[in-house]
């Protein structure tokens, strides 16, 4: 049972992140589940810990979506969705409308956390105006979209900015000079070393990072029509891949970022996402250092009430290990990652230790008369 997102019994799921108090760590990821007042209200009513609205920019008239814009990867029996591709753009709604809905949500849910996802071109005044207007609407924090993998790269927006560490750091500097509330930078996985843009964002003053956004993908080709999916007038464009299949990649990226935070930015935070469908999925991200866990595609598949199962599943994991709070196990698995060279060394030493501790006789000529009974007993297995 939840009351305003907080569990009524069992281990506590409350989390304080960058001064924001969340009743649980489950956050609506930026996208369709946060696209307007009605759906964000539904998220708060169902008990989500926080909501990140769909990304906004100053001029929504440049944003034109197409349909169909989604495609699924299913299991062989067709019963389970394991992958999801989208070619959806950021919000196509006027900024003024979104800002009014932010105000309305904060009026109705003053104690709940509402985060504005924002994206702009390489234009300092534009970023500053967008930040100021969102802050005036009462949002609690910003997530900077440096990671949308499709749409408007010619305007140096989204992933095109997030893959350029020098550009990203400069823009993060502008943002943090203007912002009076916490700022998270959302990382693209479509880069060789995700710790480099994460480091750039944190060095520029961001309170946290989110990872990962979707992975550049082509869902597949229809072998009857020879056309790619999702198919719009016989054509498509590469999109962003999400859902269950991306979780191992997301975990690896989050692990790398968490190691960087732990060693160089211990007061900063990580919001993990990518393929979270269960409370146990979330536990893995928290074990790798995530303070919060975002869900977007999962909500599109299972609906807003899934947060109750997420909370229950996470609490069951905590009870299994006698954890009372999230901090009891956050980052607990990070120390078990090392280099392959170190794995070889550790295994070699373990084998040598086993040889030295070996019990029993290796050859028949090692038997002795006086110690015969003890020698025989040393080779008994039960």
Secondary structure, DSSP 8 states (H G I E B T S, - for coil): -EETTEESSSS---EEETTEEESSSEEE-SSGGGSSHHHHHHHHHHT-SEEE---B-S-GGG----SS-EEEEE-TTS--EEEEEE---S--S-HHHHHHHHHHHHHH-TTSEEEEEE---S-HHHHHHHHHHHHHTT-SEEEEE----SS-GGGT-THHHHT-HHHHHHHHHHHHHH-SSEEEEE--SSSS-HHHHHHHHHHTT-SEEEE---EEE--EE-TTT--EES-BTTB---EEEESGGGHHHHHHHHHHHHHHHHHH-TT-EEEEESS--SHHHHHHHHHTT-SEEEESHHHHHH-TTHHHHHHHHHHHHHHHTT--SGGGTTTTTGGG---HHHHHHHHHHHHHHHHHT--S-SSGGG--STTHHHHHHTT---
